[in-house]
Amino acid sequence: MNDGARLDARNVKRSLSIAGHSTSISIEEPFWRALKALAAEENISLATLVARIDGERKEIGLSSALRLHVLRALQEKTAR
């Protein structure tokens, strides 16, 4: 596999404000890009989308919940 085709697996740490408090989230760059695209599709900010996912998650960490949200959205799109 050439370097251009490799997935960027580096975690990127970002700070967001959720429910009035700052939090750091660390996930891989492709997931950040997908979350931004999903937020844009809904015409909402990335922070709003992350806050919604945060409010819906149960016993898993926020980073895992974000990854699962991206996966679920992809599965829904491919099922159509």
Protein Blocks (a to p, Z undefined) as FASTA:
>chain_A
ZZklpccfbdcdddddeehiacdddddfklmmmmmmmmmmnopafklmmmmmmmmpckbc
fklmmmmmmmmmmmmmmmZZ
